[in-house]
């Protein structure tokens, strides 16, 4: 059988993928453009991909295709109606990056809370050498203990963030975007209350009709001017032009984003127009990507392939 990796580069070159060799022929492409898809998938039995689009146009000629594995949680790049019509199974992976994303959430938050870029630059510029006192705290910052941490999206990641925030002495509250997650260990509040009363708001929600553009101009105007926003969920949850305006108007103190509306970042992204760059931290979608999380991810995918092949051999041995 033939396994094709369509965008192997998204997994990192430090991850060992030799475990897939036991299933048969393995072909790896660093990236695959849409017009390259039909030829590359034509003889594939299994596709492994992250962002490549799977639909009639790209995979309609893949007569042998039986399984599509997405190396991520989101599956909006899969045309599931097409897969159903063709009888092609698909798998995604959830839960592999919880600790990684939580860690990045707090890394971004503390970077912004304590004005670390300013203090790093102050020391490295040589200004500290010529100062006349042992300390310098031009940019004021506050203790996390006692602050109110608001969470949008209380899945596994949001729940873990809440647990750790509480260890720092935070009062944790949440807004369930699905309306399905209700737990008693944190305070559940409506969206307006979360905006108006939280010192920190972190987003851990999926992108859907309820969350798209949730953080817009109206929402930012309801936030505390001293508040910090962290988005490690999905880029389109935040209206980027509205966030730019809110930061420039001082309607919130700072924002940290690991996800953007368009990735890689567009040249005309409005966030490039934020006047004080120290109020905005953007990382290139790396919250999920610790070495451990990526290894865990691919072990799960390998197990999915193994289980599928075992079942296929049991019921349709002639296909393999």
C-alpha positions, -999 to 999 in steps of 0.1 A, spaced: 0 0 0 10 36 -5 10 64 22 15 100 10 25 129 32 13 160 15 29 187 37 55 169 58 73 202 65 44 213 88 55 185 112 91 197 116 122 179 103 132 168 138 103 143 141 111 107 132 84 92 109 101 59 101 74 40 120 52 44 89 75 24 68 61 -9 81 28 -2 63 43 -1 28 56 26 5 58 60 20 62 92 -1 68 125 15 63 160 0 74 191 20 44 211 6 17 204 -20 0 231 -40 -36 225 -51 -26 220 -87 -1 194 -76 -26 174 -56 -43 153 -83 -11 137 -95 4 132 -60 -27 115 -46 -36 94 -77 -21 61 -64 -23 68 -27 -41 45 -3 -37 68 27 -31 105 28 -15 123 58 -18 161 58 -22 192 78 -36 220 57 -40 205 22 -75 207 8 -93 174 3 -122 177 -22 -135 165 -55 -112 188 -75 -80 177 -57 -87 141 -50 -115 130 -73 -91 109 -93 -76 91 -63 -92 57 -70 -73 38 -43 -78 63 -15 -93 48 16 -81 70 46 -73 106 52 -54 115 84 -53 152 94 -23 160 117 -44 185 136 -77 189 154 -95 212 129 -109 195 98 -123 225 79 -100 215 50 -119 183 44 -149 181 22 -167 155 43 -196 152 18 -171 142 -9 -154 117 15 -187 102 24 -197 98 -12 -164 81 -20 -165 59 11 -132 74 23 -126 74 60 -110 103 78 -93 109 111 -81 139 131 -63 142 164 -75 160 196 -58 165 229 -22 160 218 -12 197 224 -31 207 255 0 212 277 19 229 249 -8 254 242 -14 261 279 23 267 283 24 292 254 -7 310 268 12 318 300 44 326 282 27 352 261 8 366 290 38 372 313 58 387 284 31 413 281 22 417 317 57 426 329 67 446 298 96 422 292 105 436 257 110 470 272 131 458 300 152 435 278 159 464 254 167 487 283 194 465 296 208 454 263 210 491 251 235 498 278 212 522 296 213 501 328 251 504 329 249 541 332 219 543 355 223 557 390 202 532 409 200 494 411 165 492 398 145 506 370 107 502 368 96 528 343 69 505 329 46 496 358 32 461 362 11 442 387 8 409 405 -12 382 388 -24 371 422 -59 384 427 -66 392 391 -97 378 373 -89 355 344 -117 351 319 -117 321 295 -136 319 262 -141 283 254 -139 258 282 -126 227 265 -96 207 276 -72 236 270 -94 263 286 -100 241 316 -63 235 321 -55 272 317 -81 279 344 -65 254 368 -31 269 364 -44 305 366 -60 296 399 -27 283 412 -14 318 406 -42 332 428 -65 342 400 -103 343 402 -113 322 372 -145 327 352 -155 315 318 -179 319 289 -190 287 271 -193 295 234 -211 263 228 -234 266 258 -226 229 266 -197 232 290 -208 238 326 -185 231 355 -187 243 391 -150 248 399 -150 281 379 -176 308 377 -197 307 345 -207 342 333 -223 356 302 -202 372 275 -207 408 285 -198 401 321 -167 383 310 -156 413 289 -164 439 315 -149 422 346 -118 402 334 -83 414 338 -71 387 313 -91 371 286 -77 340 269 -94 324 239 -94 286 235 -126 282 214 -130 265 180 -139 286 149 -176 283 141 -207 305 134 -209 314 171 -172 324 175 -163 340 141 -157 377 147 -168 373 184 -140 397 195 -150 428 175 -151 466 181 -182 463 203 -165 436 225 -132 456 229 -151 487 241 -166 466 269 -132 454 282 -111 471 309 -85 495 296 -60 476 317 -69 441 304 -48 418 283 -62 396 255 -46 363 245 -58 343 214 -45 308 210 -78 295 195 -84 305 159 -75 338 141 -109 347 127 -124 348 162 -107 383 165 -115 411 140 -80 423 135 -88 458 123 -109 463 154 -82 450 176 -57 475 160 -81 503 167 -87 492 202 -50 490 210 -43 524 194 -72 539 214 -61 524 247 -93 503 251 -72 474 263 -36 473 275 -21 445 253 -28 415 231 -9 383 224 -19 363 193 -6 330 181 -32 327 154 -42 352 126 -71 356 102 -48 347 74 -17 325 78 11 331 69 5 367 78 -7 390 50 14 420 40 -16 443 46 -26 428 80 -40 458 100 -21 447 131 11 460 115 -4 494 121 -5 491 159 14 522 171 31 508 202 46 474 192 52 465 228 15 463 233 12 435 208 29 401 206 23 378 176 39 344 173 36 323 141 11 296 151 36 278 174 16 272 206 9 236 196 44 228 184 66 217 213 87 187 204 67 166 228 34 176 213 45 169 177 59 135 187 27 127 205 7 138 175 25 115 151 23 85 174 -14 90 175 -16 92 136 6 61 133 -17 42 157 -47 54 136 -31 40 105 -23 8 122 -58 3 134 -73 11 100 -49 -13 82 -57 -40 106 -94 -36 101 -90 -34 64 -69 -65 62 -95 -83 83 -125 -74 61 -110 -66 27 -76 -83 24 -76 -80 -14 -72 -42 -11 -39 -45 6 
